[in-house]
């Protein structure tokens, strides 16, 4: 193995041939590359999936939606997270107006969502694609955060997660909204059987950075709105 440390002198360059094995040992040589120099300035950023509309609607064009998504990503980057909006990435090489390429983008978006720690849902327009992403994130037990959203939109935003305003008292729902206003993951307390005082305690914990416990997330209230399953065996007997 070449003694590189004897050759490295300030202001001098060398061209040398080394094998892959040599390179492996060099990169792991603590004398040449101390750990503190390898990781200097590098931090672990939380990957965040930025969920926002892309298709044109009555209010905005596709270009407007794209620019808004880029701006939201820029704002998120200032919070020391790694924001990833699939429609600002995949549209660089996929055409959303071509069904096959759009489907490929949606498929890749799902894989991206799997890798992200949280999903941030932006704006008051919840498109069909956004709704699917919210439901999928809920199934994956990922924190779902409301951003740049009015309280009126909270009703549908939470309903897609199986949490319905009608199940709460006015005081309880107000506390759900308070948590959403603060950009918190309210899934650990947004349940009708949680008293208001406990909701307030949980909000305080979340603001202090105490993360949710997945075991207490409950979406059983959704069952009240789901139709009874068909019983084909009973039909067969009646026939």
WOPE-V983523 format. One record per residue. N is the residue number from 1. RES is the residue in one small letter. SS is DSSP state (h for helix, s for strand, l for the rest). NEAR is the number of other C-alpha atoms within 12 Angstrom. D_CENTER is the distance of its C-alpha to the mean C-alpha in Angstrom with 2 decimals. Layout:
n->{N | N}
res->{RES | RES}
ss->{SS | SS}
near->{NEAR | NEAR}
d_center->{D_CENTER | D_CENTER}
This chain:
n->{1 | 2 | 3 | 4 | 5 | 6 | 7 | 8 | 9 | 10 | 11 | 12 | 13 | 14 | 15 | 16 | 17 | 18 | 19 | 20 | 21 | 22 | 23 | 24 | 25 | 26 | 27 | 28 | 29 | 30 | 31 | 32 | 33 | 34 | 35 | 36 | 37 | 38 | 39 | 40 | 41 | 42 | 43 | 44 | 45 | 46 | 47 | 48 | 49 | 50 | 51 | 52 | 53 | 54 | 55 | 56 | 57 | 58 | 59 | 60 | 61 | 62 | 63 | 64 | 65 | 66 | 67 | 68 | 69 | 70 | 71 | 72 | 73 | 74 | 75 | 76 | 77 | 78 | 79 | 80 | 81 | 82 | 83 | 84 | 85 | 86 | 87 | 88 | 89 | 90 | 91 | 92 | 93 | 94 | 95 | 96 | 97 | 98 | 99 | 100 | 101 | 102 | 103 | 104 | 105 | 106 | 107 | 108 | 109 | 110 | 111 | 112 | 113 | 114 | 115 | 116 | 117 | 118 | 119 | 120 | 121 | 122 | 123 | 124 | 125 | 126 | 127 | 128 | 129 | 130 | 131 | 132 | 133 | 134 | 135 | 136 | 137 | 138 | 139 | 140 | 141 | 142 | 143 | 144 | 145 | 146 | 147 | 148 | 149 | 150 | 151 | 152 | 153 | 154 | 155 | 156 | 157 | 158 | 159 | 160 | 161 | 162 | 163 | 164 | 165 | 166 | 167 | 168 | 169 | 170 | 171 | 172 | 173 | 174 | 175 | 176 | 177 | 178 | 179 | 180 | 181 | 182 | 183 | 184 | 185 | 186 | 187 | 188 | 189 | 190 | 191 | 192 | 193 | 194 | 195 | 196 | 197 | 198 | 199 | 200 | 201 | 202 | 203 | 204 | 205 | 206 | 207 | 208 | 209 | 210 | 211 | 212 | 213 | 214 | 215 | 216 | 217 | 218 | 219 | 220 | 221 | 222 | 223 | 224 | 225 | 226 | 227 | 228 | 229 | 230 | 231 | 232 | 233 | 234 | 235 | 236 | 237 | 238 | 239}
res->{x | x | x | x | x | x | x | x | x | x | x | x | x | x | x | x | x | x | x | x | x | x | x | x | x | x | x | x | x | x | x | x | x | x | x | x | x | x | x | x | x | x | x | x | x | x | x | x | x | x | x | x | x | x | x | x | x | x | x | x | x | x | x | x | x | x | x | x | x | x | x | x | x | x | x | x | x | x | x | x | x | x | x | x | x | x | x | x | x | x | x | x | x | x | x | x | x | x | x | x | x | x | x | x | x | x | x | x | x | x | x | x | x | x | x | x | x | x | x | x | x | x | x | x | x | x | x | x | x | x | x | x | x | x | x | x | x | x | x | x | x | x | x | x | x | x | x | x | x | x | x | x | x | x | x | x | x | x | x | x | x | x | x | x | x | x | x | x | x | x | x | x | x | x | x | x | x | x | x | x | x | x | x | x | x | x | x | x | x | x | x | x | x | x | x | x | x | x | x | x | x | x | x | x | x | x | x | x | x | x | x | x | x | x | x | x | x | x | x | x | x | x | x | x | x | x | x | x | x | x | x | x | x | x | x | x | x | x | x}
ss->{l | l | l | h | h | h | h | l | l | l | l | l | l | l | l | l | l | l | l | h | h | h | h | h | h | h | h | l | l | l | l | l | l | l | h | h | h | h | l | l | l | l | l | l | l | s | s | s | s | s | s | l | l | l | l | l | l | l | l | l | l | h | h | h | h | h | h | h | h | h | h | h | h | h | h | h | h | l | l | l | s | s | s | s | l | h | h | h | h | h | h | h | l | l | l | l | l | l | h | h | h | h | h | h | h | h | h | h | h | h | h | h | h | h | h | l | l | s | s | s | s | s | l | l | l | l | l | h | h | h | h | h | h | h | h | h | h | h | h | l | l | l | s | s | s | s | s | l | l | l | h | h | h | h | h | h | h | h | h | l | l | l | l | l | h | h | h | l | l | h | h | h | h | h | h | h | h | h | h | h | h | l | l | l | l | h | h | h | l | l | l | l | l | l | l | h | h | h | h | h | h | h | h | h | h | h | h | l | l | l | l | l | l | h | h | h | l | l | l | h | h | h | h | h | h | l | l | l | l | l | l | h | h | h | h | h | h | h | l}
near->{15 | 16 | 16 | 23 | 15 | 12 | 15 | 15 | 10 | 9 | 7 | 9 | 10 | 12 | 9 | 14 | 12 | 15 | 12 | 11 | 13 | 17 | 18 | 12 | 19 | 21 | 18 | 15 | 17 | 14 | 17 | 20 | 17 | 14 | 14 | 12 | 13 | 16 | 11 | 11 | 9 | 11 | 11 | 11 | 19 | 19 | 27 | 33 | 42 | 46 | 47 | 43 | 37 | 38 | 27 | 18 | 16 | 10 | 15 | 16 | 15 | 22 | 19 | 20 | 28 | 28 | 20 | 26 | 34 | 27 | 22 | 32 | 33 | 20 | 20 | 26 | 21 | 13 | 15 | 17 | 25 | 27 | 35 | 36 | 43 | 39 | 37 | 34 | 25 | 24 | 25 | 14 | 15 | 21 | 20 | 24 | 16 | 13 | 12 | 13 | 18 | 23 | 18 | 22 | 28 | 29 | 19 | 21 | 32 | 27 | 18 | 29 | 37 | 23 | 21 | 30 | 26 | 35 | 45 | 40 | 45 | 39 | 29 | 23 | 31 | 32 | 24 | 18 | 26 | 36 | 26 | 25 | 37 | 38 | 30 | 25 | 35 | 31 | 21 | 23 | 28 | 33 | 35 | 42 | 35 | 39 | 33 | 25 | 26 | 21 | 25 | 19 | 24 | 35 | 27 | 26 | 39 | 38 | 28 | 30 | 38 | 30 | 35 | 28 | 31 | 20 | 26 | 25 | 19 | 15 | 20 | 28 | 33 | 22 | 33 | 42 | 35 | 29 | 33 | 37 | 24 | 22 | 27 | 35 | 41 | 44 | 39 | 35 | 41 | 44 | 34 | 30 | 22 | 27 | 21 | 24 | 15 | 20 | 30 | 26 | 19 | 30 | 32 | 21 | 21 | 25 | 21 | 13 | 13 | 15 | 21 | 25 | 19 | 19 | 11 | 18 | 26 | 25 | 30 | 19 | 24 | 21 | 16 | 15 | 16 | 11 | 9 | 8 | 9 | 10 | 11 | 10 | 10 | 10 | 9 | 9 | 8 | 8 | 7}
d_center->{46.52 | 47.02 | 47.21 | 44.72 | 44.90 | 48.55 | 47.85 | 45.09 | 47.04 | 45.99 | 46.88 | 47.62 | 45.77 | 46.54 | 45.84 | 45.86 | 45.10 | 43.10 | 41.86 | 38.34 | 39.56 | 40.81 | 37.47 | 35.64 | 38.06 | 37.94 | 34.20 | 34.50 | 37.60 | 36.88 | 39.92 | 38.81 | 35.07 | 34.56 | 31.10 | 30.80 | 31.32 | 28.72 | 25.86 | 27.19 | 24.67 | 21.68 | 18.91 | 15.88 | 12.89 | 9.49 | 7.18 | 4.36 | 3.48 | 6.26 | 7.63 | 11.38 | 14.74 | 16.71 | 19.96 | 22.75 | 23.59 | 26.44 | 25.07 | 23.67 | 24.26 | 21.84 | 22.67 | 21.92 | 18.45 | 17.87 | 19.26 | 17.18 | 13.92 | 15.56 | 16.61 | 13.29 | 12.10 | 15.43 | 15.11 | 11.83 | 13.70 | 16.40 | 14.39 | 14.45 | 10.85 | 10.20 | 8.52 | 8.39 | 9.43 | 11.05 | 13.91 | 14.94 | 15.16 | 16.57 | 18.94 | 20.79 | 22.41 | 21.68 | 23.37 | 21.38 | 24.81 | 25.91 | 24.81 | 24.78 | 22.67 | 20.27 | 19.93 | 19.39 | 16.57 | 14.91 | 15.59 | 14.16 | 10.94 | 10.68 | 11.51 | 8.96 | 6.13 | 8.40 | 8.50 | 5.17 | 5.54 | 3.07 | 2.14 | 5.47 | 8.24 | 11.28 | 14.93 | 17.38 | 17.49 | 15.42 | 16.38 | 16.96 | 14.22 | 11.66 | 13.28 | 13.01 | 9.23 | 9.24 | 11.97 | 10.59 | 7.51 | 10.44 | 12.62 | 10.54 | 10.61 | 7.04 | 7.08 | 6.78 | 8.09 | 10.82 | 11.86 | 15.29 | 16.10 | 19.58 | 20.61 | 22.08 | 18.76 | 17.46 | 19.89 | 18.35 | 14.72 | 15.69 | 18.10 | 15.58 | 14.28 | 17.96 | 18.84 | 21.82 | 23.53 | 26.93 | 26.52 | 26.44 | 29.21 | 29.01 | 28.60 | 25.74 | 23.85 | 24.51 | 22.85 | 19.72 | 19.75 | 20.50 | 17.40 | 15.25 | 17.43 | 16.67 | 12.88 | 12.87 | 11.29 | 14.51 | 14.27 | 16.85 | 19.48 | 18.94 | 21.74 | 25.19 | 27.03 | 25.71 | 28.40 | 27.72 | 28.92 | 26.48 | 23.64 | 24.87 | 25.06 | 21.48 | 20.30 | 22.49 | 21.03 | 17.40 | 18.67 | 20.39 | 17.30 | 18.13 | 15.05 | 14.96 | 17.12 | 15.71 | 19.33 | 19.80 | 17.09 | 19.31 | 18.97 | 22.69 | 23.47 | 22.18 | 25.31 | 27.52 | 26.47 | 26.54 | 29.89 | 32.08 | 31.93 | 34.93 | 37.60 | 39.30 | 41.82 | 43.25 | 43.66 | 45.48 | 47.85 | 48.64 | 49.40}
